[in-house]
Structures are given as C-alpha cells and as structure tokens.
C-alpha cells in the first residue's frame, strides 16, 4: 500500500522518498527469500540425518537480516558503485551457499 505513495512522493515533503523506500523494500524481500531458502535447506538436512548441517543452516537463517544489512548498506554509497558492490556481495553469498 505504501509503494504507490512512495512513487508519487506523498510520504516526504521533498519528494525524495522513492529511492530509500525501494532500497528498504528490496532488502526486506531479499532477506525473506534467503531466510526461507536457508530454513528449507535446514529442514532437508535434518530430514536426511545431517543434524549438524541442518542446525548450521538454521542458525545462518536467523543471522540473515544482520548479514544482509551489513552487506547491502554499509558498503553501498549510491549510484553505479553501490549497485556493483551490492551485486558483488550477493554473488559472494550465493557462492558461499553453493559450497
């Protein structure tokens, strides 16, 4: 419901709310996707008698919001540089999960 308001600029008087709102929405969506993936992977591991790996993925899923917050906001300084660093860190996460 807030997305149309962010698009037309009614949430902020200087009409500069779209970029931060979109960044926050993207962060929330990415966090949810990664957490669901890791929790499902932990259930599969626990179901296949790999209890240690299952618990490790479960703890990783619980630490996902802090980890993504560090990667997505601490190193991005806007513009193309911010997008490139975000892409680099997301690809690092994917490679780490594949290992």
N, C-alpha and C positions, 0 to 999 in steps of 0.2 A: 504494500500500500504506500510505502514511502518512496518507492522508485519514481513514480510519475511526479511527485512533489519535488524530488531532487532534480529531475530533468528540467523542470520549469523554474527552479530557483526560489521556491516559496519558503524553504526551510532556513534560509540565511539571507540577511538583508543585502549583502554584497554580491549575491548570485554566484558565489563560488563554492557551492556545496556539492556539486556533482562529482568532481574528482575524488575527494575524500570519501564520499558515500560509496562510490563504486569500488574503491580500494578496500573499504571495510566489508562490503558485500562479497567481494571476491575472496577475501581472507576467510570469512565465515564459511563460504561454500567449499573452499579447498580444505579447510580444517575438518568439516563434516565428511567429505569424501575420503580423506586419508584415515580418519578415525574409524569409519565404517569398514574400510578395507582391512585395516590392521586388526580390528576386533573379529571380523570374519575369518581372517587368516589365523588368529589365535584359536578360534573355535575348531578350525580344521586341524591344527596342530595338536590340540588337546584330544580331539577325537581320534587321531591316528597314533596315540600313545607317545607323543613328543611333548611331555608336560613342561619341560624347561623352556623349549622354544615357544610354546603357547603362552606361558607366563611372560616371557620376554616381549612378545608382540603385544600382549595386553598392557603391560607397563608402558611400552612405546606409544600405544594409542592414547593412554592417559596423559602423556607428556607432549603430545602433538600440538596443542594450542600454543604452548610456550615456545616450542621449537619453531613453528611456522611464524610466530610473531617476531622472533629474533631474526629469522632469515628474510622475511618479507618487508620489514620496516626499518631495521637497524642499518641495512646496507643499501637500501634504495634511496637515492637522492633525487628522484624525479626524472622525467624525460626518457630518452633512449637508454641512458646509462642505468637508470633504475630498472627498466624493463629487462635489460640484458643481465643484470646481476640477479634479478628475481628468476629469470629463466635458467641461469647457471645453477643456482641453489636448488631449484625444483628438479633439475636434471640430476643433481648430486643425490638428492633424496631418492629418486627413482632408481638410480644405480645402486644405492645402498640397500634398498628393499629387494632388488633382484638378486643381490649376493646372498 
